[in-house]
Amino acid sequence: MKKFENPVISLLVASGLMLAVPSLATTPEEKGFAIAARSDRSDRGFGDSDVELTMALRNAAGMESGRSLRIMTLEMPDESVGDKSLVLFSTPRDIQGTALLSHAKILDPDDQWLFLPALKRVKRISSTNKSGPFVGSEFAFEDFTAIELNKFAYRYLHEEACDELQCDVVERIPRYENSGYTKQISWIDTATYQIRKIEFYNQRGDLKKVLELNDYRKYAGKYWRAHRLTMTNYQTRKSTVLIYDEFSFGTGLTDKDFVKGRLSRLR
């Protein structure tokens, strides 16, 4: 993708030492958290963002259908409060105007509302249904909320090459209820601290899907964004590719742009 209930993690944050130098962490759990925190906080301070993108859905036979959408994000400066996001589809016509509003939480279930133009109503997404596919894609509803640092417990596994880079491999276990995943394995590069790949494991502990993040670009000299995300379902052989246009930052978005009452009026 911020409440510290684990006393070990609280100590790390209070000292700041382990976060600045992950190699000084004394246990795999401490080092895993330190690496994840360094990655998460490398992106802090962007304020808000707005981007248009295309979504390509590919079935097991290789047939493809496309969609156009827009994602707006509002950063919450307080790490104990999750970010807010709004996804709005513009094409094809049968889903034009479909919107997903997400208020990310930490350990509580994320608040999510889906507006369906055909039904002309806003539907709240149940906390027990967030592992379901979002508009037929290989992304689940929970994948479309901000990946908040303290939603997970972490464990450092090892370092290895990832393409031309070196990556720290970190296991993260969802701490929030009703996740569709038992664990995720993330590859975080050691140069810019960005996530390059995530493996998602289902409730049986089997590998379900893999997300690859490519074409990273730097904005304002400090904010990195991946412009191509590929989610591959290893059980169904289906995939979804997100291709992003240029991001805009500091667009003036506020809390008022991320309220449920606006969903039915979006175009």
N, C-alpha and C positions, 0 to 999 in steps of 0.2 A: 503489500500500500501505500496509558499515561498516568494511571494510579499505581503507586508502588506499595503493594501489600507484602511482598517478599522482603524480609529484613536484610538479606544479603544484597539484593538489588538496591534497596534504599541506601545502604551504606556506600555502595559504589557511586550512586548518583550524588550523594552528599559530598564525597571526597573529590569526585571529578577525575581522579587519577586514572582509574581503569578505563574510563571513556576516552581519555586523550591518548592513552598508550595501551591498546588491547593486549599487546604481548606481555604486559606485566600482570595480567589477570592470572590467578592461581589455580582456578578450576575450569573445566570445560564449560560449565554453566556461566561463570563470570566472564570468561573470554567471549563466549557466544553472544551474551548480552552486550558487551562492550563494542563488539564489531557491528552488531545490529544498530546500536545507539549512534555510533559514529556515522553509519550510513543514513539513518533517519534524520539526524540533526545537520547533515551536510546540505539538506534541502530546506531548512527552516528559514522563515522570513520572506517567502515569496508573496504573501498577502492574498492574492487571488489570481486565478488563471482562467482562460477561455480558449477553447480549441475546437476546430472542426476536424472530422475524420471520417473514414470509410470503414465499413465492416464487411468482410468477405466470409461467407459461410460455405464450407466445403464438406460434402458428404463422403461416405466411404468409397463411392465410385468416382470421385473427383469432380462431380458436378458442383457448380458454384452459383450463389446468389449474393447480391450486394445490397448494402444499406448505407445511408448517409446519416450522420448524427453530429451532435455538438455536446461537449462536456464542459461545464462550468464548475469551478472549485473555489471554496472559500476556506482559507486557512484559519484555524483557531490558535491564537498565540499561546494559550494556556495548554500545556501538554496533557492536562487531566481532562481536557474536553476534545472530542473527536472533530475532524474537519467535516464540512458539509459539501455535497456535490449534487449536481443536477444533470441528468442525461436527457437529451431531447432529440427524437428522430424526425428527419425531414423527408426521407424517401425510404422505401417505395410508398405509393399512395395508401396501401392498405394498413400501414402502421404510422403514417404521417401524424405527428402530434403526440405520439406515445411518449410519455415522460416518466423518468424514475428519479425521485428525490430521496437522498440518503443523508441521514444525520448519524455519523459514526459515533459509537460509544467505545468504552474501554472493555469492561467486563460485563456490562449489561448488554442485552440484545440491541443491535443497531436499529434505529427507526428508519423504515423505508416505506414509501408510498408510490404506487404505480397508477398513472392516469391512462386509461384506455379510451381513446376518442370514440370508438365504435359503440361502447357502452355508456359514454358520457358520464363516467363516474370515476372517483379516486378510490383505489383499493389499497388498504394497508397490507403490507407483506408480513405474514405471520413469522414469528421468531423461529418456528419449527420448519419453515419452508424456504429458508434462505439458501439451501444447497441446491435448489431446483434451477434449471437452465433459464437464463435471461433471454427473452425473445428468441428462443430457439438456438441460441449460440452455445458454444462450449464454455462460456463464462457463467458462473453461478451468480445469484443475487449477492452473495457475500463477497464475491470477487470485485463487485462494483462499488464497494465502500472503501474508504481510506484505510490503508494498512497501518494502523496505529501501533507504535512501538510496544506498548504494554498490553496489547491483546494476546501476547505470546510469552511462553517460557522458552529459553534458548539453550543450545548446547553446541559448542564448537566441535567440529569433526576433524577437519584437516585442511591443508592448503593444496591446491592443484592447478594445473594449467587450464584455462578456459579460452580456447582460440589463441589469440596472440597475447592474452593477458594472464596474470596470476589471480586466482580467486580463493578467498576464504569460504569454506563450505560449512554452513551453519544449519543445524536442525532447529525448527521452531514448532512448538506445540501450542495449539489454540487454547487459551485460558477461558474463553467465553463459551457459554452454553450453546448447544444446538449447531455447532459447526459441522459441516459435512465432511471435514477432514480430521483424521487422527493426528497427522503431522504433515509438515512441509519441509523440504530441504531446499535451501537457497544458496546460490553462488553469488558472492559479493566481491567485486574486483578490488584489488589492493591499491590501485592507482587513484581512482576517482570515487571509490566507495559506493558504486552503483550496483544494483541487483541485475545480474545477467541471465539468470535462469532460476526457476522454481519448480520443484516436483511436488505434486499434490497426491496424498495417499488417502484412500477412502476409509470407511468405518471398519472394513475387514483388514485394513493394513496393506492393501494392494495398491500399487501405483495406478492412479486413475488418469492423470493428465499432466502435461508439462507445459509451462509457460516460458517462452524465450523472448528476451527483450533486446532489440538491436537498434542500430542507427541512432545512437545517443548524440544529442546536440546540446551545446552550452548556451545559456541565455544570461544576459546581464553579467557575464563574467563569472557566474557562480552556480546557476541552477541548471542541472542536467535533466534532460527529458528524452526518453526513448520514443522514437517515431515509428517503430514497427514492433508490434506485439503479436506473437503467434501462440495460440493455445491449442495443443494437440491432445485429443482424448485417445489414450492408448488402448481403451477397451472397446470403443466403437469405431475407431479409425476416422472419426470426423475431426475437423479443425476449424478454428475461427481466427482470422487475421485482422488486426486493427492497424490502419495506416493513418498517421496523424499529419495534419498540416502544421504550419508554424503556430506556436503558442503565443498568446498575448498575456502579459502580466500587468497588474495594477490597473485593471479596467474599471474600478469603482464599484464592484459588486459588494453588497452588504447582506446582513441577515434577512432583510426584507425580500431578497431575491430567492430565498431558500425556505419558503413557507408553503405548507400544503395548500393553502387557499389560492395560490397563484397557478397551480398545475393546470386547471381546466381552462385558463385564459392564455396559455402559452401558444405561440405559433412559430 
